[in-house]
C-alpha cells in the first residue's frame, strides 16, 4: 500500500517512520525543509505537562510521561534529564498541597518509567540551587524532573530513522491540493496513492480549505521565547504574576530559555515575537530573579505556531490532545505535542490498518 504523508515536522516524520516500520510504502512531502517551522520553536522540553493535570488531561499526561522516557533512552546524545524548581512565594496562586497532589500524580503516572521523584526544598535549599531567585516571600520550592532536548537535532534524528526505514522524503515539495480518493497535486501534476495522511500542523486546515474540503476547527496559538544570559543549572516553572498560567526559565546551550506565550495567530500574520510578548516575558522573569534584565539583555527570540484543538476561550487552556479524522481515504491529524509524536504516529498506523480492514 502506497501512503503519502504531508508535513515534515515531528508528527509527520514520526508518522512516516511508524508507517514504514509497519510495512507500508511511504512518501513524505514537505513544502520547505523538514523540521523548519513549529517543531523547532518549542520550549525544548520532553515532558508530561504538569499543568495539564489541572485541565483533567490525565490520559495525555500519562502517555507523554511514558514517551518522555522513550526519547531519553533512544537519543541520549540529544536529550537529558533536567531538574526543575517550582518556587512557592507568599503571593503564589497555587497552594503547596495542590502542587503536592499534582506532583504525586505526575510521579505515579510515570511509574517505573519515571526519571526521579519530586521533593520539597526549604527556602534556603532552593536558594542554594538557584542563587538568583529572589528571597523575599520565598517559602520553598518543589524539585521535580523532566526531559530536555535539542528539538532541531532530535527531529533530524527522526528523519534519519525515516530514511533507514525506507521513507522517501521529498523536501521543497508543496502539496497544492488533496482529494478524498487519495490523490494529491504537486507543481508537476497529480499523483495517486492508497492513503494520504495530512499532518501539516498549523497548515493542515489550510490545505483542506484549498482543496474545497470540510475543515476541523483549530486554535492557532503563537508561542514566543526569549534567549537570555545564563541563570543557573536548574530549570524553573514559574507562575505569571496575577495569572494562573506558567512560564519556564530553563538552562539551554549555555544560556537561558524563557517562554512561552500563548497568543492567537492567523497564518496570514508574521510568526514572530511581538514587543508586547517580549515585555510580558521580561516582566515575569524580573518578578522572580535578580539582577533585573532589560531589552538589551535579550540575546535572541523566536516564535512558533501550535495547532491546538479548539473549544476553549482561553488559549492557555486549549487541549494538547490530538484527533484523527477520515474523509474518504484522506486522514487529517489535528493537535498533538512534541513529546507524544511517536504515540500519535502509532495511532495513525492503527487508523490506517482499521480503515483497510473496513474497506475490504
BELMO-V736834 format. One record per backbone hydrogen bond with DSSP energy under -0.5 kcal/mol. NH is the residue of the N-H (numbers start at 0). CO is the residue of the C=O. Records with the same first field share a line. If there is no record, write none. Layout:
NH: CO  CO
This chain:
2: 24
3: 194
4: 26
5: 196
6: 4  28
12: 8
13: 9
14: 10
15: 11
16: 12
17: 13
18: 14
19: 15
20: 16
21: 17
22: 19
23: 18
24: 0
25: 23
26: 2
27: 167
28: 4
29: 169
34: 7
35: 32
39: 36
40: 37
45: 146
46: 44
51: 48
52: 48  49
53: 50
54: 51
55: 52
56: 51
57: 55
60: 56
61: 57
62: 58
63: 59
64: 60
65: 61
66: 62
67: 63
68: 64
69: 65
70: 66
71: 67
72: 68
73: 69
74: 70
75: 72
77: 74
78: 74
79: 147
81: 145
83: 143
84: 234
85: 141
86: 84
87: 139
89: 136
91: 88
98: 94
99: 95
100: 96
101: 97
102: 98
103: 99
104: 100
105: 101
106: 102
107: 103
108: 104
109: 105
110: 106
112: 109
113: 110
118: 142
120: 140
122: 138
125: 121
126: 122
127: 123
128: 124
129: 125
132: 129
133: 287
137: 134
138: 87
139: 87
140: 120
141: 85
142: 118
143: 83  141
145: 81
146: 45
147: 79
148: 43
149: 77
150: 148
153: 149
154: 150
155: 151
156: 152
157: 153
158: 154
159: 155
160: 156
161: 157
162: 158
163: 159
164: 160
165: 161  162
166: 161
167: 25
168: 166
169: 27  167
170: 168
171: 31
172: 29
175: 173  184
176: 184
178: 182
181: 178
183: 190
184: 176
185: 183  188
188: 185
190: 183
192: 181
193: 1
194: 1
195: 328
196: 3
197: 195  330
198: 5  196
202: 199
203: 200
206: 202
207: 203
208: 204
209: 205
210: 206
211: 208
212: 207
218: 307
219: 217
220: 218  305
221: 262
222: 303
224: 301
225: 257
226: 299
227: 225  255
234: 82
235: 248
236: 84
237: 235  246
239: 244
242: 239
246: 237
247: 258
248: 235
249: 256
251: 254
254: 251
255: 227
256: 249
257: 225  255
258: 247
259: 223
260: 223
262: 221
264: 219
268: 265
271: 269
277: 273
278: 274
279: 275
280: 276
281: 277
282: 278
283: 279
284: 280
285: 281
286: 282
287: 283  284
288: 284
289: 131
296: 293
297: 294
298: 226  296
299: 226
301: 224
303: 222
305: 220  303
307: 218  305
308: 318
309: 216
314: 312
316: 313
317: 314
318: 308
322: 333
324: 331
326: 329
328: 179
329: 326
330: 195  328
331: 324  329
332: 197
333: 322
335: 320
339: 336
340: 337
343: 339
344: 340
345: 341
346: 342
347: 343
348: 344
349: 345
350: 346
351: 347
352: 348
353: 349
354: 350
355: 351
356: 352
357: 353
358: 354
359: 355
